[in-house]
Amino acid sequence: MSNVRACGVGDVAPGAALAVEVDGVDVAVVRDGDSWYAIRDECSHAAIALSEGDVEGCEIECWLHGSRFDLRTGKPTGLPATEPVAVYPVTVQGDDVLVDVHTVLNDA
């Protein structure tokens, strides 16, 4: 596992996403209360940044066409997307949010 600091805890408001680059990979770091998620910051339907979309609970919605993705699994939960998006492990250490983009937690 290769955890890299993606951002600070205070950089992401609850119910929001932040676009970051981790080891050359575009990632959306998402905070849902005390839960943290890291998902590839690109909709599998139209190559649009997911970090610019709305977050509701454990889902993020692409702002362009409305595709929704489960932040835990990367699976689409709303059309038009039919392919999953990669999700990565997240660790919070103190005030740092660490992401391991070398470990993909799903079949994306």
Residue pairs with C-beta under 8 A, 6 or more apart in sequence:
1 89
1 100
1 102
1 103
2 23
2 100
2 101
2 102
2 103
3 89
3 91
3 98
3 99
3 100
4 22
4 23
4 98
4 99
4 100
4 101
5 96
5 97
5 98
6 20
6 22
6 27
6 29
6 38
6 90
6 97
6 98
6 99
7 18
7 20
7 29
7 96
7 97
8 95
8 96
8 97
9 92
9 95
9 96
9 97
10 95
11 18
11 97
12 18
12 29
12 30
12 31
12 97
13 31
14 31
14 32
14 33
15 31
15 32
15 55
15 56
16 30
16 31
16 55
17 28
17 29
17 30
17 31
17 50
17 51
17 52
17 53
17 55
17 60
18 28
18 29
18 30
18 51
19 26
19 27
19 28
19 41
19 49
19 51
19 52
20 26
20 27
20 28
20 29
20 41
20 99
21 27
22 38
22 88
22 99
22 101
23 101
23 102
25 40
25 101
26 40
26 41
26 42
26 49
27 38
27 39
27 40
27 41
27 88
27 99
27 101
28 38
28 39
28 40
28 41
28 49
28 50
28 51
28 60
29 36
29 37
29 38
29 90
29 97
29 99
30 36
30 37
30 38
30 39
30 55
30 60
30 71
31 37
32 55
32 57
32 58
32 71
35 58
36 90
36 92
36 97
37 58
37 71
37 72
37 87
37 90
38 87
38 88
38 89
38 90
38 99
38 101
39 50
39 60
39 69
39 71
39 74
39 85
39 86
39 87
39 88
40 50
40 74
40 85
40 86
40 87
40 88
40 108
41 49
41 50
41 51
42 48
42 49
42 50
42 85
43 49
43 50
43 62
43 64
43 65
43 67
43 69
43 81
43 85
44 67
44 76
44 81
44 82
44 83
44 84
44 85
44 108
45 62
45 65
45 67
45 76
45 80
45 81
45 82
45 83
46 62
46 64
46 65
46 67
48 62
48 63
48 64
48 65
50 60
50 62
50 69
50 85
52 63
53 60
53 61
53 62
53 63
54 60
54 61
54 63
55 61
55 71
58 70
58 71
58 72
59 68
59 69
59 70
59 71
59 77
60 68
60 69
60 71
61 67
61 68
61 69
61 78
62 68
62 69
62 81
65 80
65 81
66 78
66 79
66 80
67 76
67 78
67 79
67 80
67 81
68 76
68 77
68 78
68 81
69 75
69 76
69 77
69 81
69 84
69 85
70 76
70 77
71 87
72 87
73 84
73 87
73 106
74 84
74 85
74 86
74 87
74 105
74 106
74 108
75 84
75 106
76 82
76 83
76 84
76 85
83 108
84 106
84 107
84 108
85 108
86 104
86 105
86 106
86 108
87 104
87 105
87 106
87 108
88 99
88 100
88 101
88 103
88 104
88 105
89 99
89 100
89 103
89 105
90 97
90 98
90 99
91 97
91 98
91 99
91 100
92 98
